């Protein structure tokens, strides 16, 4: 589990790269590179406020290396108040 100050999603990953998706730590945030098709699905999930999972790693890997879970949670208005 990694906490981050920000996330960057890039839809520029080519299908021919051999990766499902790639993630990397950038400064105090995380950058996730995904295909254009996956970016369309991500945008739709965000519009509909639905959870979304991105599997990272090589396409031919037996076990995926990482998962990026975007999860909607209840709004906690008492968090970091004052």
Beta strands, then each sheet from edge to edge (+ up, - down):
strand 1: 7-10
strand 2: 19-26
strand 3: 29-33
strand 4: 52-58
strand 5: 66-70
sheet 1: 1+ 3+ 2- 4+ 5-
end
